[in-house]
Amino acid sequence: MTIRPDYPTVLLFAGLSLAGVASAAEPQTETAPATATQAVDPAAMQALDRMGAYLRGLPTFNLEANDATDEVLESGEKIQLLKTVALQVRKPDHLHAEVTTDRKAREIFYDGKQFTLLAPETGYYATVAAPASIGALLTEIETKFGIEIPLVDLFHWGENADAATEVTQATVVGTSKIAGQAADHYAFRQDDIDWQIWIAQGDAPLPLRYVITTKDLPGEPQYAANLSWNTQARPDDAVFTFTPNENNHPIAIAVRDESQATSEAKP
């Protein structure tokens, strides 16, 4: 499992960029950190494996994420951009996302056949034929159009067993409460990033919060997100299908330059 360092999710929609917005992270009560006796604590890695297996086994869920992203100005000053993401998922081939910021909003529809990206304020939308699974969709729209679905890691968590070798340090930090829910706190290091994750205790080991620090960028900006889950949700078909009205205007999604897509596409 690898945390992606490109934490500020940016959706490119016909030249319109998506910035960030959400509520600030809730203060937490936490136990004192445990003293690490080894660089990679097996208990921390096992917690990730358990969480990943649970996430992959969820057939449907609703998720709301409130996140904050640091942006480092040329002066070195940091400002924080906020974003709210609401996902509705029905595996293997249905996805709906609403992304809200202070300045813009975007809405994503995927029904197993078509992918639509909508700018609700203007009514402009673009629809393209889509592959038959969420995983294939994520790869295709990022490679072809430069569009990244928010919280994309949740759909891949634990799929690549070899990615564990990229973790150079793994620590069990202690216990916390996130929105009143007991959680275990873990910290990990990789070459260019440090990241932390809080995983719910009990039979449903859901990620409740994570923080990513990018060490190879000036100012070492951070990304933090608090996650709220509903694993009992059963979204209807209509949620995932976009039906235009008289206020909507179709446009085309610009295809990325092929050489750029080839060089920048992530595995």
C-alpha positions as CSV (number, residue, x, y, z in Angstrom):
1,M,0.0,0.0,0.0
2,T,1.4,3.4,-1.0
3,I,0.1,6.8,0.0
4,R,0.1,9.0,-3.0
5,P,2.0,12.2,-2.4
6,D,0.0,14.3,-4.8
7,Y,-2.5,15.1,-2.0
8,P,-4.2,18.3,-3.4
9,T,-6.8,16.6,-5.6
10,V,-7.3,18.7,-8.7
11,L,-10.0,18.0,-11.3
12,L,-9.4,19.5,-14.7
13,F,-12.7,20.2,-16.4
14,A,-12.4,21.9,-19.8
15,G,-9.7,24.2,-18.4
16,L,-11.4,24.9,-15.1
17,S,-9.4,23.9,-12.0
18,L,-10.8,22.7,-8.8
19,A,-9.4,24.2,-5.6
20,G,-10.1,23.0,-2.0
21,V,-12.8,23.5,1.0
22,A,-14.1,21.9,4.3
23,S,-14.4,22.2,8.0
24,A,-11.3,22.3,10.2
25,A,-10.1,19.1,11.8
26,E,-11.6,18.4,15.2
27,P,-9.2,18.5,18.2
28,Q,-8.3,15.1,19.5
29,T,-7.3,13.5,22.8
30,E,-4.4,11.2,22.4
31,T,-2.3,9.0,24.6
32,A,1.5,9.5,24.8
33,P,3.4,8.0,21.8
34,A,4.9,4.6,22.3
35,T,8.6,4.3,22.0
36,A,9.5,2.5,18.7
37,T,11.7,-0.5,19.2
38,Q,12.2,-1.2,15.5
39,A,12.0,0.8,12.3
40,V,9.0,-1.1,11.0
41,D,6.6,-2.3,13.6
42,P,4.7,-5.4,12.3
43,A,1.6,-4.3,14.3
44,A,1.4,-1.1,12.3
45,M,1.7,-2.9,8.9
46,Q,-0.9,-5.5,10.0
47,A,-3.3,-2.8,10.9
48,L,-3.0,-1.4,7.3
49,D,-3.6,-4.9,5.9
50,R,-6.7,-5.4,8.0
51,M,-8.1,-2.0,7.1
52,G,-7.4,-2.6,3.4
53,A,-9.1,-6.0,3.4
54,Y,-12.1,-4.4,5.1
55,L,-12.4,-1.5,2.6
56,R,-12.1,-3.9,-0.4
57,G,-14.9,-6.0,1.1
58,L,-17.4,-3.2,1.4
59,P,-20.0,-3.6,-1.4
60,T,-21.5,-0.1,-0.9
61,F,-20.9,2.9,1.2
62,N,-21.4,6.7,1.6
63,L,-18.4,8.8,2.7
64,E,-17.9,12.4,3.6
65,A,-14.4,13.8,3.9
66,N,-13.5,17.3,5.2
67,D,-9.9,18.1,4.2
68,A,-7.3,20.8,4.4
69,T,-4.4,21.3,2.1
70,D,-1.4,23.6,2.6
71,E,-0.3,25.7,-0.3
72,V,3.2,27.3,0.1
73,L,3.5,30.7,-1.5
74,E,6.6,32.0,-3.2
75,S,7.3,34.0,-0.1
76,G,7.4,30.8,2.0
77,E,4.1,31.6,3.7
78,K,1.6,28.8,4.0
79,I,-2.1,29.2,3.4
80,Q,-4.7,26.4,3.9
81,L,-7.3,25.4,1.3
82,L,-10.4,23.6,2.5
83,K,-12.6,21.1,0.7
84,T,-15.6,18.8,1.3
85,V,-16.0,15.6,-0.7
86,A,-19.1,13.4,-0.5
87,L,-18.9,9.9,-2.2
88,Q,-21.6,7.4,-2.8
89,V,-20.2,4.0,-4.0
90,R,-21.8,0.8,-5.2
91,K,-19.2,-1.7,-6.3
92,P,-18.1,-2.7,-8.8
93,D,-19.4,-0.1,-11.3
94,H,-21.3,2.8,-9.7
95,L,-19.8,6.0,-8.2
96,H,-21.2,9.5,-7.4
97,A,-19.0,12.3,-6.0
98,E,-19.7,15.9,-5.0
99,V,-16.7,18.2,-4.4
100,T,-17.3,21.6,-2.8
101,T,-14.9,24.4,-2.3
102,D,-15.2,28.1,-1.4
103,R,-15.1,29.0,-5.0
104,K,-16.3,26.1,-7.1
105,A,-18.2,22.8,-7.0
106,R,-17.9,19.7,-9.2
107,E,-20.2,16.6,-9.4
108,I,-19.2,13.3,-10.9
109,F,-21.5,10.5,-12.1
110,Y,-20.6,7.0,-13.1
111,D,-23.2,4.3,-13.8
112,G,-21.0,1.6,-15.3
113,K,-21.4,2.8,-18.8
114,Q,-20.9,6.6,-18.9
115,F,-18.8,9.1,-16.9
116,T,-20.1,12.6,-16.5
117,L,-18.3,15.6,-14.9
118,L,-20.6,18.6,-14.1
119,A,-20.0,22.2,-13.0
120,P,-23.3,22.9,-11.1
121,E,-22.9,26.6,-11.0
122,T,-22.6,27.1,-14.7
123,G,-24.5,24.0,-15.9
124,Y,-21.6,22.9,-18.1
125,Y,-21.0,19.1,-18.3
126,A,-19.1,16.6,-20.2
127,T,-20.0,12.9,-20.7
128,V,-17.8,10.1,-22.1
129,A,-18.2,6.4,-22.5
130,A,-16.7,4.6,-19.5
131,P,-15.2,1.2,-18.8
132,A,-17.1,-1.4,-16.7
133,S,-15.5,-1.0,-13.3
134,I,-14.5,1.7,-10.9
135,G,-10.9,0.6,-11.0
136,A,-10.7,0.8,-14.7
137,L,-12.5,4.1,-14.8
138,L,-10.0,5.7,-12.3
139,T,-7.1,4.6,-14.5
140,E,-8.6,5.7,-17.8
141,I,-9.8,9.2,-16.8
142,E,-6.6,10.1,-15.1
143,T,-4.4,8.9,-17.9
144,K,-6.6,10.2,-20.8
145,F,-8.0,13.4,-19.3
146,G,-5.9,14.2,-16.3
147,I,-8.9,13.8,-14.0
148,E,-8.4,12.4,-10.5
149,I,-11.3,11.2,-8.4
150,P,-11.1,12.5,-4.8
151,L,-10.0,9.9,-2.2
152,V,-8.8,7.6,-5.0
153,D,-6.6,5.6,-2.6
154,L,-9.6,4.1,-1.0
155,F,-10.3,2.1,-4.1
156,H,-6.8,0.7,-4.2
157,W,-5.8,0.2,-0.6
158,G,-3.8,-2.9,-0.1
159,E,-4.0,-4.2,-3.7
160,N,-0.2,-4.0,-4.2
161,A,1.6,-6.1,-1.6
162,D,5.0,-5.0,-2.9
163,A,4.2,-1.4,-1.9
164,A,4.9,-2.2,1.7
165,T,8.6,-2.3,0.9
166,E,8.4,1.5,0.3
167,V,7.6,2.1,4.0
168,T,10.9,2.8,5.8
169,Q,9.4,3.3,9.2
170,A,6.1,2.3,10.8
171,T,5.1,3.2,14.4
172,V,2.1,2.5,16.6
173,V,1.6,5.9,18.2
174,G,-1.3,5.3,20.5
175,T,-5.0,5.8,20.8
176,S,-7.2,8.8,20.0
177,K,-10.9,9.7,19.6
178,I,-12.0,11.0,16.2
179,A,-15.5,12.5,16.4
180,G,-16.0,10.5,19.6
181,Q,-15.0,7.2,18.1
182,A,-12.0,5.3,19.5
183,A,-9.2,4.9,17.0
184,D,-5.7,3.6,16.8
185,H,-3.1,6.1,15.6
186,Y,-0.2,5.0,13.3
187,A,2.7,6.9,11.7
188,F,4.7,5.9,8.6
189,R,7.6,7.2,6.7
190,Q,8.6,6.8,3.0
191,D,11.4,8.5,1.1
192,D,9.6,11.7,0.2
193,I,6.6,11.7,2.6
194,D,5.6,11.1,6.2
195,W,2.0,10.1,6.8
196,Q,-0.3,9.3,9.7
197,I,-3.6,7.4,9.8
198,W,-6.2,6.9,12.5
199,I,-8.1,3.6,12.2
200,A,-11.3,2.8,14.0
201,Q,-11.2,0.2,16.7
202,G,-13.5,-2.8,16.6
203,D,-14.9,-5.0,13.8
204,A,-15.0,-2.1,11.3
205,P,-11.4,-0.8,10.9
206,L,-12.3,2.2,8.8
207,P,-9.8,5.1,8.3
208,L,-11.2,8.1,10.2
209,R,-8.4,10.6,9.7
210,Y,-5.1,10.8,7.8
211,V,-2.3,13.4,7.5
212,I,0.3,13.5,4.8
213,T,3.5,15.6,4.9
214,T,5.4,16.0,1.6
215,K,9.1,16.4,2.5
216,D,10.5,17.0,-0.9
217,L,8.5,20.2,-1.5
218,P,9.5,23.7,-0.1
219,G,7.9,24.3,3.2
220,E,6.9,20.6,3.6
221,P,3.2,21.2,3.0
222,Q,0.6,19.0,4.7
223,Y,-2.7,17.5,3.7
224,A,-5.2,16.4,6.4
225,A,-8.6,14.8,6.1
226,N,-11.3,13.6,8.5
227,L,-13.6,10.9,7.2
228,S,-17.2,10.1,8.1
229,W,-18.6,6.7,6.9
230,N,-22.0,5.1,6.3
231,T,-21.5,1.5,5.4
232,Q,-25.2,0.7,5.5
233,A,-26.1,3.1,2.7
234,R,-27.8,1.6,-0.4
235,P,-27.8,4.3,-3.1
236,D,-30.5,4.0,-5.8
237,D,-29.5,3.7,-9.5
238,A,-30.7,7.3,-10.1
239,V,-27.9,8.7,-7.9
240,F,-25.3,7.5,-10.4
241,T,-26.9,8.6,-13.7
242,F,-26.7,12.2,-15.0
243,T,-29.8,13.4,-16.7
244,P,-29.4,16.9,-18.2
245,N,-32.0,19.6,-18.0
246,E,-32.7,22.8,-19.9
247,N,-30.0,24.6,-17.8
248,N,-27.2,22.2,-18.7
249,H,-24.8,22.7,-21.6
250,P,-22.7,19.9,-23.0
251,I,-19.0,20.5,-23.7
252,A,-16.1,18.2,-24.5
253,I,-13.3,17.1,-22.1
254,A,-9.9,18.0,-23.6
255,V,-7.7,14.9,-24.0
256,R,-4.3,15.2,-22.5
257,D,-1.3,15.5,-24.8
258,E,-0.4,11.9,-25.4
259,S,3.3,12.3,-24.6
260,Q,2.4,14.1,-21.4
261,A,-0.1,11.4,-20.5
262,T,2.5,8.7,-21.1
263,S,5.2,10.4,-19.0
264,E,2.9,11.4,-16.1
265,A,0.6,8.5,-15.9
266,K,0.9,6.7,-12.5
267,P,1.1,2.9,-12.4
